[in-house]
């Protein structure tokens, strides 16, 4: 391709036109977007014809990123406006600027804005990158492009976790520099706090910082910053004016910028309990579900007492940031679409959400109540910025075949110094493993190991330093779980029996269909002689042991339809050689305790001896376009595929509760799936189903079936124990 050079108003000495780049577009992370070029005093776009990964590399490096990951044609980040500056761009990859690549020449193109090109850069910044504003004018519209940003705490605050206050510094040209506060605004501080995982900024003691600043050598950055306050990252803020650097008299009327942030209550240092009140909403209207890490998940909103989801039409980083701040996190890292963090249940409450970014709650944003055409396959989700708590420094995995598995080693205090040691595996299970994987940022647990002799850990860390660990599953770190404190007690569980885990980025999420249970419950009186097989399998209450062969049992029968709404298949933990043949069902069961069926009085005591049902897991039906993968017949592979469900029909053995000895009255009928947490799931709150039941001695009415966590706490008062989810812990 021929190069057209020297035709331009702005040229450097070498004759290459001088340009400036930025990334733009609606829903994007700060290191991706539509490529925009400032040339001849005007911003314009680049056409996707002939564009390549080499061109993307040139763009990303010119913007200060180490490399490009990918590029996308056809206005993936929205259509630009105005000029299309470049077309048929050809780069070899080594060029210092996009202006050095071959093209049809500036402004020569046969493209429309529907062909605007976008790039995704590697987040890592080039070490020593120096931003140069090389346009002659002070054009507004350039974005802030620095190597790094930090809040530098004063000496007194250095030990605090998280660091919430200090001088703001940007790294440019390999040096950390302060910013002059003469044109600094609260909106700029709000963006910085959001990046660091804090929902808002607050006032600070200016006097003490003024004194400190006087004594320190200053090295100001040459620009001011101009954020509107709804940006998720400093890199998407506009650059302000250039500042005259006059040695010691730079920023004469001001001082270096100080930023002070308010942490959300999950991260507030214990001394400042004042913050906790600030975010204590009695009944939150928004929550996150199904994410592995704190600060990520599917967005769910409460309306008329029922939790529902948000449709992903128009879902963007601004709306996601409103959710993050409302929940006490910083701005959003990512706005996810297409049920990337699993499908929810219940209604879709909001669609086409549009936020300005300054709302106190997502429920204040404009949205369309009508979610016609939205299904749970379009549930919106978020990933939020959270404060640097250093959680991952106090725990490590050792000896595994990959970074996602290994023996758990923790940092503990012994005789006044910190040492690494192992965790007693007595009582170690999925819930504890979940917390370890979360603390390390490795996702969900896939397995909890009670023996780890086959993993060579660090022999200096063989001593057991933590025992009696019991987690509820919501903790952020292992030391927040119940454990034995200083007096370690581990009679059988140290050494080769130290605790281990393996982690995974995705997990299944099983949910019972409340509707199917409600529609299929009925009573059947069945003679003992027809229940021989079921009796052998302990599916009847103990009074059946003495019952006459011609007597009848009264059975409350129902169908279970169990959906996998998660992101990976639900697979049994037991290997096929240990599966058990069940004569009644004529197939192997891969999970001996897959569900608990119980009838409970209104004050929470069991009235019928329910039973623990074992299951064979298979795909009975799947959503459109999904292939069945698991079947029970012929000793097949067992599991439930994402987007499929396993139906145990009401007319098969053991799909009942024996209520022969139950007196008439009002009860709660309860089903719990995966009750021992034998298989890891992304959400256990929805594993419990409760229905109201009225039994008059002849007939039974089942109504108001609800999944755990699907309604607000007021609505759950009729169900004691649903909120606290009183599952016996293992």
C-alpha positions in Angstrom: 0.0 0.0 0.0 1.2 3.4 -0.9 1.8 5.9 1.9 0.6 9.5 1.6 2.8 11.6 3.7 3.6 15.3 3.9 0.1 16.3 3.0 -0.7 17.2 6.5 -0.8 20.1 8.8 0.7 18.3 11.8 3.9 16.4 10.9 6.9 15.5 12.9 10.4 16.0 11.6 10.5 12.6 10.0 7.4 13.5 8.0 5.1 11.1 9.9 1.8 12.8 10.7 1.4 13.5 14.4 -1.7 11.8 15.8 -3.1 11.1 19.3 -5.1 8.0 20.2 -7.9 7.1 22.6 -10.2 4.1 23.3 -13.9 4.9 23.3 -17.3 3.2 23.4 -20.2 2.5 25.7 -19.9 -0.9 27.4 -16.2 -1.6 27.8 -13.4 -2.2 30.2 -10.8 0.6 30.3 -8.2 -1.4 28.3 -10.6 -2.1 25.3 -12.7 0.0 23.0 -13.3 1.7 19.7 -10.0 3.1 18.3 -10.2 6.9 17.9 -7.6 9.1 16.3 -7.1 12.8 16.8 -5.7 14.4 13.7 -5.9 17.8 12.2 -7.8 19.1 15.2 -10.6 16.5 15.0 -11.4 13.1 16.5 -12.2 10.3 14.0 -12.3 6.5 13.8 -10.5 3.7 11.9 -12.1 1.4 9.4 -11.8 -2.4 9.9 -10.8 -3.2 6.3 -7.4 -5.0 6.2 -6.9 -4.3 10.0 -4.9 -7.0 11.7 -3.5 -8.1 15.1 -0.3 -6.3 14.1 -2.2 -3.0 13.8 -3.9 -3.7 17.1 -0.4 -4.1 18.7 0.7 -0.8 17.4 -2.4 0.9 18.8 -2.1 -0.7 22.2 1.6 0.1 22.6 1.0 3.7 21.5 -1.5 3.9 24.3 1.0 2.5 26.8 -0.2 -1.1 27.0 2.3 -3.9 26.7 0.5 -5.7 23.9 -2.8 -6.4 22.1 -5.0 -9.4 22.9 -7.5 -9.2 20.1 -9.3 -6.8 17.8 -12.9 -6.7 16.6 -14.5 -5.4 13.4 -18.0 -4.0 12.7 -18.4 -1.4 15.5 -18.4 -3.9 18.4 -18.0 -0.9 20.8 -20.7 1.2 19.1 -20.5 3.5 16.0 -18.2 6.5 16.2 -19.1 10.0 14.9 -17.5 12.4 12.4 -14.5 11.5 10.4 -13.3 8.1 9.5 -9.6 9.0 9.4 -7.9 5.7 8.3 -8.9 2.8 6.0 -7.0 -0.2 4.7 -4.5 0.1 7.5 -1.5 -2.1 7.1 1.0 -2.5 10.0 4.0 -4.8 10.4 3.7 -4.6 14.2 6.9 -2.8 14.9 5.8 0.8 14.1 6.0 3.4 16.9 2.7 5.0 15.9 -0.4 4.0 13.9 0.5 7.0 11.7 3.6 5.1 10.4 1.5 2.2 9.1 0.4 2.1 5.5 -3.2 3.3 4.7 -5.2 5.0 2.0 -4.2 8.3 3.6 -5.9 10.4 6.1 -9.6 10.9 5.4 -9.6 8.6 2.4 -12.1 5.8 2.9 -15.1 4.1 1.5 -16.3 3.0 4.9 -19.3 3.7 7.2 -19.2 3.9 11.0 -20.7 0.4 11.1 -17.2 -0.7 10.2 -15.4 1.1 13.1 -12.6 -1.1 14.5 -12.1 -1.9 18.2 -9.2 -3.4 20.1 -8.7 -5.3 23.4 -5.3 -4.5 24.9 -3.4 -6.5 27.6 -4.1 -4.7 30.9 -0.4 -4.5 31.8 1.1 -1.1 31.2 4.5 -0.6 29.6 7.1 0.0 32.3 8.5 3.6 32.0 5.7 4.7 29.6 5.7 8.4 29.2 2.6 10.2 28.0 3.2 13.0 25.5 0.5 15.4 24.5 1.9 16.1 21.1 -0.9 18.1 19.6 -0.2 21.8 19.4 -3.6 22.7 21.0 -5.1 21.9 24.3 -7.8 19.8 22.8 -10.4 18.4 25.3 -11.2 14.8 24.7 -7.9 13.0 25.3 -8.1 10.4 28.0 -5.7 10.0 30.9 -2.9 7.7 29.9 -0.4 6.9 32.7 1.6 3.8 33.6 0.1 3.4 37.1 -1.8 5.1 39.9 -1.6 4.7 43.7 -2.8 6.2 46.9 0.3 6.7 49.0 -0.5 6.5 52.7 1.2 8.7 55.2 3.6 7.1 57.6 1.0 6.9 60.3 -1.5 5.1 58.1 0.9 2.8 56.3 -0.1 -0.3 58.4 -3.8 0.1 57.9 -5.7 -2.4 55.8 -7.3 -1.4 53.5 -5.4 1.9 52.8 -8.2 4.5 52.4 -6.4 7.8 52.4 -3.2 9.4 51.2 -1.4 11.5 48.5 -2.5 10.5 45.0 0.4 9.7 42.7 0.6 8.7 39.0 3.5 7.0 37.4 4.6 8.6 34.2 8.0 8.3 32.5 9.1 5.8 35.1 8.6 8.3 38.1 5.8 8.7 40.6 4.4 12.2 40.4 1.8 14.2 42.4 -1.1 16.1 40.9 -1.7 19.7 41.6 -5.0 20.2 43.4 -5.8 23.6 42.0 -8.3 22.2 39.6 -9.0 18.9 41.4 -12.7 18.1 42.1 -14.7 15.7 44.3 -15.7 13.9 41.1 -12.1 13.0 40.4 -11.7 11.6 43.9 -14.9 9.6 43.5 -13.4 7.9 40.4 -10.1 7.1 42.2 -12.0 5.7 45.3 -14.1 3.6 42.9 -11.0 2.1 41.2 -9.7 1.2 44.6 -12.8 -0.6 45.7 -14.5 2.1 47.8 -18.1 3.3 47.2 -17.4 7.0 47.9 -15.0 9.8 49.0 -14.9 11.8 52.2 -13.4 14.8 53.8 -10.0 14.7 55.5 -7.8 16.8 57.7 -6.2 19.2 55.2 -3.9 20.9 57.7 -1.8 17.8 58.5 -1.4 17.1 54.8 -0.4 20.7 54.1 2.4 20.4 56.7 3.6 17.1 55.3 3.5 18.4 51.7 5.7 21.4 52.7 8.4 19.2 54.0 8.4 16.8 51.1 10.1 17.2 47.8 7.4 17.5 45.1 7.5 16.2 41.6 4.2 17.3 39.9 2.7 15.7 36.8 2.2 18.1 34.0 -1.6 17.8 33.6 -4.8 18.3 35.5 -7.6 15.7 35.3 -11.2 16.1 34.4 -13.6 13.3 35.5 -17.4 13.6 35.4 -17.6 11.2 38.3 -19.4 8.3 36.6 -16.3 6.8 35.1 -15.3 3.3 36.4 -11.6 4.0 35.9 -9.2 7.0 35.7 -8.2 5.8 32.2 -11.6 6.7 30.9 -11.5 10.3 32.4 -10.6 13.2 30.2 -7.2 14.9 30.5 -7.5 18.5 31.7 -5.2 21.4 31.0 -1.4 21.2 30.9 0.2 22.7 34.0 3.2 24.9 33.9 6.1 23.1 35.6 8.1 25.8 37.3 10.3 23.8 39.7 9.5 24.7 43.3 6.9 27.3 42.4 4.7 24.8 40.4 1.2 24.6 41.8 1.8 27.8 43.8 -1.7 28.3 45.0 -2.3 24.6 45.8 -0.7 21.4 47.1 -0.5 17.7 46.0 -3.9 16.0 45.7 -5.0 13.9 48.7 -7.7 11.3 48.3 -9.7 9.9 51.2 -12.3 7.1 50.7 -15.1 5.5 52.7 -14.8 1.7 52.7 -17.9 -0.5 52.5 -18.9 -2.3 55.6 -17.4 -5.7 54.6 -13.9 -4.0 54.5 -14.1 -1.3 57.2 -11.2 -1.5 59.6 -12.7 -2.5 63.0 -11.7 0.8 64.6 -14.1 2.8 62.4 -17.4 1.2 63.2 -19.0 4.5 62.2 -18.8 3.4 58.6 -20.7 0.2 59.2 -23.9 2.2 60.0 -23.6 4.2 56.8 -24.2 1.1 54.6 -26.5 -0.8 56.9 -29.7 -1.1 54.8 -32.2 -3.0 56.8 -33.7 -4.7 53.8 -31.4 -4.4 50.8 -33.1 -4.0 47.4 -30.2 -5.4 45.4 -28.0 -8.4 45.9 -25.4 -10.5 44.0 -25.7 -14.2 43.6 -23.7 -17.0 42.0 -20.2 -15.3 41.9 -17.1 -17.0 43.3 -15.5 -13.8 44.7 -16.9 -11.2 46.9 -18.1 -8.3 44.7 -19.2 -10.3 41.8 -22.4 -12.1 40.8 -25.7 -12.1 39.0 -27.6 -8.9 39.8 -30.9 -9.6 41.6 -33.5 -7.0 42.7 -36.4 -7.2 45.2 -39.8 -6.1 44.0 -43.1 -6.7 45.8 -41.3 -9.0 48.2 -40.0 -11.3 45.4 -36.4 -11.5 44.2 -35.9 -11.4 40.4 -33.2 -10.7 37.8 -32.2 -7.9 35.4 -32.3 -8.4 31.6 -29.0 -7.6 29.8 -30.4 -5.3 27.1 -28.4 -2.1 27.3 -26.6 -3.4 30.4 -23.4 -1.4 30.7 -20.5 -0.4 33.0 -22.4 2.7 34.3 -25.4 0.6 35.6 -23.0 -2.0 36.9 -21.1 0.7 38.8 -24.3 1.9 40.5 -24.9 -1.7 41.7 -21.3 -2.0 43.0 -21.3 1.2 44.9 -24.8 0.6 46.4 -23.5 -2.7 47.8 -20.4 -1.1 49.4 -17.9 -2.0 46.7 -16.0 0.4 44.3 -16.8 1.0 40.6 -17.5 -1.9 38.2 -14.6 -3.8 36.6 -17.0 -5.5 34.2 -20.7 -5.5 33.2 -21.5 -9.1 32.2 -24.3 -10.2 29.9 -25.8 -13.5 28.8 -26.1 -15.1 32.2 -22.3 -15.4 32.4 -22.6 -15.9 36.2 -25.4 -18.4 36.0 -29.2 -18.1 35.5 -31.5 -16.8 38.2 -35.0 -17.9 39.0 -38.2 -16.0 39.5 -39.3 -13.0 37.4 -37.2 -10.7 35.3 -37.9 -7.4 37.0 -35.9 -4.9 35.0 -35.0 -4.5 31.3 -33.2 -1.8 29.3 -31.7 -0.2 32.4 -30.3 3.2 31.9 -28.3 4.9 34.7 -26.5 8.2 34.9 -24.0 6.7 37.3 -25.0 8.9 40.3 -28.0 7.0 41.5 -28.0 5.8 45.1 -29.5 2.5 44.0 -30.1 0.6 40.7 -33.8 0.8 41.5 -33.6 4.6 40.9 -32.3 4.2 37.3 -34.7 4.4 34.3 -35.8 1.0 33.1 -38.4 -0.8 31.2 -40.7 -2.9 33.5 -41.8 -4.8 30.4 -39.3 -7.6 29.9 -41.0 -9.3 27.0 -38.6 -11.5 25.2 -36.1 -11.6 28.1 -35.3 -15.0 29.6 -32.9 -16.0 32.3 -30.4 -16.8 29.6 -29.9 -13.0 29.5 -29.5 -12.4 33.2 -27.1 -9.5 33.8 -24.1 -9.7 36.2 -21.2 -7.6 37.5 -17.7 -7.8 38.8 -16.8 -4.9 41.1 -13.5 -3.4 42.2 -12.8 -4.4 45.8 -10.1 -3.0 48.2 -6.7 -4.6 48.4 -7.0 -6.5 51.7 -3.9 -8.7 51.1 -6.0 -11.8 51.8 -4.1 -13.9 49.4 -0.8 -13.3 51.2 -1.8 -15.2 54.3 -2.6 -18.5 52.6 -1.0 -20.6 49.8 -1.5 -23.9 48.0 1.5 -26.2 47.7 2.5 -29.3 45.8 -0.4 -29.4 43.3 0.1 -30.2 39.6 -1.2 -26.7 38.7 -1.8 -23.4 40.6 -5.4 -24.3 41.2 -4.8 -27.2 43.6 -2.6 -28.2 46.5 -2.1 -28.7 50.2 -3.4 -25.7 52.1 -0.7 -23.8 54.0 -1.5 -20.8 56.2 0.5 -18.1 57.9 0.1 -18.3 61.7 1.8 -16.8 64.7 3.9 -19.1 66.7 6.1 -17.9 69.6 5.9 -14.3 68.4 6.9 -14.9 64.8 4.9 -15.7 61.6 5.3 -19.3 60.3 3.7 -21.3 57.5 1.9 -24.5 58.5 -0.8 -26.9 57.5 -4.5 -27.2 58.4 -6.0 -30.2 60.2 -8.3 -32.1 57.8 -10.6 -33.4 60.5 -14.0 -32.0 59.5 -12.6 -30.4 56.4 -15.2 -30.2 53.6 -16.5 -28.3 50.6 -17.5 -25.2 52.6 -14.0 -24.8 54.0 -12.5 -25.4 50.6 -14.9 -22.7 49.1 -13.4 -20.1 51.5 -9.8 -21.1 50.6 -10.5 -20.7 46.9 -12.3 -17.4 47.4 -9.4 -16.1 49.6 -6.9 -16.9 46.9 -9.1 -15.5 44.1 -9.2 -18.9 42.4 -12.9 -19.2 42.0 -15.0 -22.0 43.5 -13.9 -25.2 45.2 -14.2 -28.3 43.1 -12.9 -30.7 45.8 -11.9 -30.7 49.4 -9.2 -33.3 50.2 -8.6 -34.9 53.6 -5.5 -36.6 52.5 -2.6 -34.8 50.7 0.4 -37.2 51.0 0.7 -37.4 47.2 1.4 -33.6 47.0 4.9 -32.6 48.1 4.2 -29.5 50.2 6.9 -27.3 51.7 8.5 -29.6 54.4 9.3 -26.6 56.6 5.5 -26.0 56.7 4.5 -29.6 57.8 3.4 -28.7 61.3 -0.4 -28.3 61.8 -1.1 -24.7 62.8 -4.8 -24.6 62.4 -7.5 -27.1 63.5 -11.2 -27.4 64.1 -12.0 -25.3 61.0 -15.8 -24.8 60.4 -17.0 -22.3 57.8 -20.5 -21.3 56.9 -19.3 -20.5 53.4 -19.7 -16.7 53.4 -16.4 -15.9 55.0 -13.7 -13.9 53.1 -10.8 -15.7 54.7 -10.1 -19.0 56.4 -9.3 -17.2 59.7 -12.7 -15.7 59.8 -14.2 -19.2 60.1 -14.6 -20.9 63.5 -11.4 -22.7 64.5 -9.5 -23.8 67.6 -7.3 -20.7 68.0 -3.9 -21.1 69.6 -4.5 -24.6 71.0 -4.4 -26.8 68.0 -6.1 -30.2 68.5 -5.6 -32.6 65.6 -5.4 -36.3 66.7 -6.0 -37.7 63.2 -5.6 -35.2 60.4 -2.1 -33.8 60.3 1.0 -34.8 58.2 -0.1 -36.9 55.3 -3.7 -36.0 56.3 -3.3 -32.2 56.0 -6.2 -30.4 54.3 -6.1 -29.8 50.6 -8.3 -28.2 47.9 -8.7 -27.9 44.2 -10.4 -24.8 42.7 -12.3 -24.0 39.5 -13.5 -20.9 37.8 -17.0 -22.2 37.3 -19.5 -24.3 39.3 -22.9 -25.9 38.8 -26.0 -24.5 40.6 -28.9 -26.9 41.2 -32.4 -25.5 41.7 -35.6 -27.5 42.3 -38.7 -26.4 40.4 -41.1 -25.2 43.0 -43.9 -25.2 40.5 -43.5 -28.9 39.6 -43.5 -29.9 43.3 -46.6 -27.8 44.0 -48.5 -29.2 41.0 -47.6 -32.9 41.5 -48.2 -33.6 45.3 -50.9 -36.1 46.2 -51.6 -38.9 48.7 -51.5 -42.6 47.9 -52.3 -45.5 50.3 -50.2 -48.4 49.3 -50.1 -51.9 50.7 -46.9 -53.1 52.4 -46.6 -56.1 50.1 -46.1 -53.6 47.2 -43.4 -51.8 49.1 -41.0 -54.5 49.8 -38.2 -53.0 47.7 -38.7 -49.5 49.1 -38.7 -50.9 52.6 -35.4 -52.5 52.1 -34.0 -49.2 51.0 -35.2 -47.4 54.1 -37.8 -45.2 52.3 -40.5 -45.8 54.9 -40.7 -44.6 58.5 -39.6 -47.0 61.2 -43.1 -48.1 62.2 -43.2 -50.0 58.9 -40.7 -52.5 60.4 -43.5 -53.9 62.6 -46.3 -53.5 60.0 -48.4 -56.3 58.7 -47.9 -57.2 55.0 -51.5 -56.4 54.2 -51.5 -53.0 56.0 -51.3 -49.8 54.1 -48.8 -46.9 54.2 -49.9 -43.4 53.5 -47.4 -41.7 51.1 -47.2 -38.1 50.2 -45.9 -38.3 46.6 -44.5 -35.6 44.4 -42.1 -35.1 41.4 -38.7 -33.6 41.7 -37.4 -31.6 38.7 -33.9 -30.4 39.3 -32.4 -27.8 37.0 -28.7 -27.0 36.6 -28.7 -23.2 36.3 -24.9 -22.8 36.9 -21.9 -22.6 34.6 -20.6 -26.1 34.7 -22.0 -29.6 34.8 -23.0 -31.2 38.1 -21.0 -34.4 38.5 -21.2 -36.8 41.4 -18.1 -36.9 43.6 -18.0 -40.7 43.9 -16.1 -42.6 41.2 -18.2 -45.2 39.2 -16.6 -48.2 41.0 -18.2 -47.1 44.2 -21.7 -46.5 42.8 -24.4 -48.6 44.4 -26.9 -50.8 42.4 -30.5 -50.0 43.4 -32.9 -52.9 42.7 -36.1 -50.8 43.0 -35.0 -48.3 40.4 -32.9 -50.9 38.4 -29.9 -48.6 38.0 -26.8 -47.4 39.8 -27.0 -44.4 42.2 -23.9 -42.2 42.2 -25.0 -40.1 45.2 -26.1 -41.9 48.3 -27.5 -38.8 49.9 -28.7 -36.5 47.2 -31.8 -35.1 48.8 -33.6 -34.9 52.2 -37.4 -35.1 52.2 -39.1 -33.9 55.4 -42.4 -32.8 56.9 -41.9 -30.3 59.6 -44.3 -28.6 62.1 -44.7 -24.9 62.0 -42.3 -24.5 65.0 -39.6 -26.4 63.1 -39.6 -29.9 64.5 -39.8 -32.9 62.2 -43.1 -34.8 62.3 -42.6 -37.4 59.6 -39.4 -39.4 59.5 -38.5 -38.2 56.1 -35.7 -39.9 54.4 -32.5 -39.3 52.6 -33.0 -40.1 49.0 -30.1 -41.5 46.9 -30.1 -40.6 43.2 -29.0 -41.6 39.8 -28.2 -38.3 38.0 -29.1 -37.9 34.3 -30.4 -35.4 31.8 -34.1 -36.0 31.4 -34.7 -32.9 29.3 -32.6 -30.0 28.1 -33.3 -26.4 27.0 -33.4 -25.8 23.3 -30.1 -26.4 21.5 -28.4 -28.3 24.4 -27.5 -31.9 24.0 -28.1 -34.5 26.7 -24.9 -35.9 28.0 -25.7 -38.1 31.0 -27.9 -41.2 31.4 -28.4 -43.8 34.0 -29.1 -46.8 31.9 -26.4 -49.3 31.1 -24.0 -47.9 33.8 -23.7 -44.6 31.8 -21.9 -41.5 32.8 -23.9 -39.6 35.5 -24.4 -35.9 36.0 -26.7 -33.0 35.1 -25.6 -30.8 32.1 -25.8 -27.0 32.3 -29.2 -26.0 30.9 -30.7 -29.5 31.5 -32.9 -31.0 34.3 -33.2 -34.3 36.0 -36.8 -35.4 36.7 -37.6 -38.0 39.3 -41.3 -38.7 38.7 -43.9 -39.0 41.5 -44.7 -42.5 40.4 -41.3 -44.1 41.1 -40.3 -45.7 44.4 -39.1 -43.6 47.3 -40.2 -40.3 45.6 -42.4 -39.6 48.7 -42.6 -39.0 52.4 -44.3 -41.7 54.5 -46.9 -39.8 56.6 -48.8 -42.9 57.9 -48.2 -41.7 61.5 -48.8 -38.0 61.0 -51.8 -36.3 62.7 -54.0 -33.8 60.7 -52.7 -30.2 60.8 -50.6 -27.5 59.2 -47.1 -28.4 58.2 -44.1 -27.4 56.2 -43.0 -29.8 53.5 -39.3 -29.4 52.8 -36.9 -30.7 50.2 -33.1 -30.1 50.4 -30.8 -30.9 47.5 -27.1 -31.8 47.9 -27.6 -31.4 51.7 -24.1 -32.5 52.7 -22.5 -30.1 50.2 -20.9 -33.1 48.7 -20.6 -31.4 45.4 -19.6 -27.8 45.2 -22.2 -25.3 43.8 -22.1 -21.6 43.1 -25.1 -21.0 45.3 -26.4 -23.2 48.2 -29.1 -20.8 49.3 -31.4 -22.0 46.5 -31.0 -25.7 47.4 -33.8 -25.7 49.9 -37.5 -25.8 48.9 -40.4 -25.3 51.4 -44.1 -25.5 50.9 -47.0 -25.0 53.2 -49.1 -28.2 53.6 -52.5 -28.7 55.2 -53.5 -32.3 56.0 -57.0 -33.1 57.1 -56.5 -36.8 57.7 -57.8 -37.7 54.2 -56.5 -35.1 51.7 -53.5 -32.8 51.5 -53.2 -29.3 50.1 -49.7 -28.1 49.1 -49.3 -24.4 48.4 -46.9 -21.5 48.5 -43.9 -23.5 47.4 -40.8 -21.3 47.6 -37.1 -21.7 46.9 -34.7 -20.5 49.7 -33.8 -16.8 49.3 -36.4 -16.2 46.6 -38.6 -13.9 48.6 -37.9 -11.0 51.0 -37.4 -11.6 54.7 -40.9 -10.2 55.6 -42.5 -12.8 53.4 -40.4 -15.5 55.0 -41.7 -15.1 58.5 -44.3 -17.8 57.7 -41.4 -20.1 57.1 -39.2 -20.4 60.2 -35.7 -21.6 59.3 -35.9 -20.7 55.6 -33.8 -17.6 56.1 -31.4 -19.2 58.5 -31.4 -22.2 56.2 -31.1 -24.7 59.1 -29.4 -27.4 57.1 -27.4 -29.6 59.5 -23.8 -28.9 58.7 -22.4 -32.2 57.4 
